[in-house]
């Protein structure tokens, strides 16, 4: 299996026809931020950057990816900050995974209106305010810390 090393360069913005960007489980990776330039890849449907050593915050520019059905940034321990409120513009998301990151704060208002969501994993530091009734309808949602995962609901496949 080929191994990719280094950070994601801003030049990635030139790949305007890209529909899936998947980097996962990269050992010996360089830690780096999520490039804001990813927000210009408007044809992306899948952005999965799990276990790759991301650090810093989630750039607002990711909310430009309105065709995304999966946004998985899980298991990047040095990814931090809060979830940008603009993330709720990603109305086609089915999967939103941030478990195993340092992301914290309150789940943005409007998140419960994302009707396509089926699977959400969040770090324990993300607060889900009461009254967000739609959140309880999700097929899979978990809040996790290093040793504890609380699964709120798991639905059987139709």
CORHU-V49367 format. One record per residue. N is the residue number from 1. RES is the residue in three letters. SS is DSSP state (hx for helix, st for strand, lp for the rest). PSI is psi in degrees with one decimal (NA if undefined). NEAR is the number of other C-alpha atoms within 10 Angstrom. Layout:
((N | RES | SS | PSI | NEAR) (N | RES | SS | PSI | NEAR))
//
This chain:
((1 | UNK | lp | 128.7 | 3) (2 | UNK | lp | 146.9 | 4) (3 | UNK | lp | 130.0 | 9) (4 | UNK | lp | 131.1 | 11) (5 | UNK | lp | 158.3 | 12) (6 | UNK | lp | -177.6 | 11) (7 | UNK | lp | 164.9 | 16) (8 | UNK | lp | 121.9 | 17) (9 | UNK | lp | 150.7 | 12) (10 | UNK | hx | -23.4 | 12) (11 | UNK | hx | -11.7 | 10) (12 | UNK | hx | -21.9 | 14) (13 | UNK | hx | -17.2 | 17) (14 | UNK | hx | -10.4 | 12) (15 | UNK | lp | 63.1 | 13) (16 | UNK | lp | -16.8 | 13) (17 | UNK | lp | -0.7 | 11) (18 | UNK | lp | 131.9 | 15) (19 | UNK | lp | -23.5 | 15) (20 | UNK | st | 134.0 | 15) (21 | UNK | st | 110.5 | 14) (22 | UNK | st | 113.9 | 10) (23 | UNK | st | 117.9 | 15) (24 | UNK | st | 149.2 | 16) (25 | UNK | lp | 51.4 | 13) (26 | UNK | lp | 108.9 | 15) (27 | UNK | lp | 144.3 | 12) (28 | UNK | lp | 23.4 | 12) (29 | UNK | lp | 158.3 | 16) (30 | UNK | lp | 135.0 | 14) (31 | UNK | lp | 141.7 | 17) (32 | UNK | st | 168.9 | 17) (33 | UNK | lp | 166.5 | 17) (34 | UNK | lp | 118.5 | 23) (35 | UNK | lp | 133.4 | 19) (36 | UNK | hx | -25.8 | 14) (37 | UNK | hx | -21.7 | 17) (38 | UNK | hx | -27.0 | 25) (39 | UNK | hx | -12.0 | 19) (40 | UNK | hx | -3.6 | 18) (41 | UNK | lp | 68.0 | 23) (42 | UNK | lp | -7.4 | 20) (43 | UNK | lp | -3.0 | 18) (44 | UNK | lp | 134.9 | 21) (45 | UNK | lp | -24.6 | 20) (46 | UNK | st | 125.4 | 20) (47 | UNK | st | 102.5 | 21) (48 | UNK | st | 109.3 | 19) (49 | UNK | st | 70.5 | 21) (50 | UNK | st | 139.2 | 23) (51 | UNK | lp | 41.0 | 20) (52 | UNK | lp | 9.8 | 25) (53 | UNK | lp | 29.5 | 26) (54 | UNK | st | 147.8 | 27) (55 | UNK | st | 165.9 | 18) (56 | UNK | st | -161.2 | 16) (57 | UNK | lp | 177.3 | 17) (58 | UNK | lp | 117.2 | 22) (59 | UNK | lp | 141.7 | 19) (60 | UNK | hx | -29.2 | 14) (61 | UNK | hx | -20.9 | 17) (62 | UNK | hx | -21.2 | 25) (63 | UNK | hx | -7.9 | 21) (64 | UNK | hx | -13.8 | 18) (65 | UNK | lp | 62.3 | 24) (66 | UNK | lp | -12.4 | 19) (67 | UNK | lp | 0.2 | 19) (68 | UNK | lp | 135.1 | 24) (69 | UNK | lp | -18.6 | 20) (70 | UNK | st | 128.3 | 21) (71 | UNK | st | 103.5 | 22) (72 | UNK | st | 113.5 | 21) (73 | UNK | lp | 20.6 | 26) (74 | UNK | lp | 158.3 | 26) (75 | UNK | lp | 37.7 | 22) (76 | UNK | lp | 89.8 | 22) (77 | UNK | lp | -28.3 | 17) (78 | UNK | st | 9.5 | 18) (79 | UNK | st | 125.9 | 25) (80 | UNK | st | -166.8 | 17) (81 | UNK | st | -170.7 | 16) (82 | UNK | lp | 168.9 | 17) (83 | UNK | lp | 121.4 | 20) (84 | UNK | lp | 138.6 | 18) (85 | UNK | hx | -25.6 | 15) (86 | UNK | hx | -12.4 | 17) (87 | UNK | hx | -23.2 | 22) (88 | UNK | hx | -9.4 | 19) (89 | UNK | hx | -11.3 | 18) (90 | UNK | lp | 68.5 | 22) (91 | UNK | lp | -12.1 | 19) (92 | UNK | lp | 0.0 | 18) (93 | UNK | lp | 132.3 | 24) (94 | UNK | lp | -36.2 | 18) (95 | UNK | st | 132.1 | 18) (96 | UNK | st | 105.1 | 22) (97 | UNK | st | 117.6 | 21) (98 | UNK | lp | 6.6 | 25) (99 | UNK | lp | 144.9 | 27) (100 | UNK | lp | 21.4 | 23) (101 | UNK | lp | 176.5 | 28) (102 | UNK | st | 14.2 | 24) (103 | UNK | st | 142.3 | 25) (104 | UNK | lp | 177.3 | 17) (105 | UNK | st | -163.3 | 16) (106 | UNK | st | 135.6 | 15) (107 | UNK | lp | 128.8 | 18) (108 | UNK | lp | 145.1 | 18) (109 | UNK | lp | 141.7 | 13) (110 | UNK | lp | -13.2 | 13) (111 | UNK | hx | -37.4 | 20) (112 | UNK | hx | -13.2 | 18) (113 | UNK | hx | -0.5 | 15) (114 | UNK | lp | 89.5 | 18) (115 | UNK | lp | -20.8 | 15) (116 | UNK | lp | -12.9 | 14) (117 | UNK | lp | 132.5 | 25) (118 | UNK | lp | -32.2 | 18) (119 | UNK | st | 124.6 | 19) (120 | UNK | st | 129.9 | 21) (121 | UNK | st | 132.3 | 22) (122 | UNK | st | 150.3 | 25) (123 | UNK | st | 157.7 | 23) (124 | UNK | lp | -21.4 | 22) (125 | UNK | lp | -5.2 | 17) (126 | UNK | st | 125.0 | 20) (127 | UNK | st | 128.8 | 14) (128 | UNK | lp | 105.6 | 17) (129 | UNK | lp | 147.4 | 12) (130 | UNK | lp | 155.6 | 7) (131 | UNK | lp | 0.1 | 9) (132 | UNK | lp | 72.0 | 15) (133 | UNK | hx | -34.7 | 11) (134 | UNK | hx | -33.7 | 13) (135 | UNK | hx | -38.5 | 23) (136 | UNK | hx | -14.1 | 13) (137 | UNK | hx | -7.6 | 17) (138 | UNK | lp | 151.2 | 20) (139 | UNK | lp | -33.6 | 16) (140 | UNK | st | 124.1 | 19) (141 | UNK | st | 135.3 | 23) (142 | UNK | st | 147.7 | 21) (143 | UNK | st | 128.0 | 21) (144 | UNK | st | 151.4 | 20) (145 | UNK | lp | -170.2 | 16) (146 | UNK | lp | -41.5 | 10) (147 | UNK | lp | -3.9 | 5) (148 | UNK | lp | 133.0 | 10) (149 | UNK | st | 127.5 | 16) (150 | UNK | st | 113.8 | 12) (151 | UNK | st | 121.5 | 12) (152 | UNK | st | -36.1 | 14) (153 | UNK | st | 138.2 | 14) (154 | UNK | st | 124.7 | 14) (155 | UNK | lp | 147.3 | 11) (156 | UNK | lp | 150.0 | 6) (157 | UNK | lp | 143.9 | 5) (158 | UNK | lp | NA | 3))
//
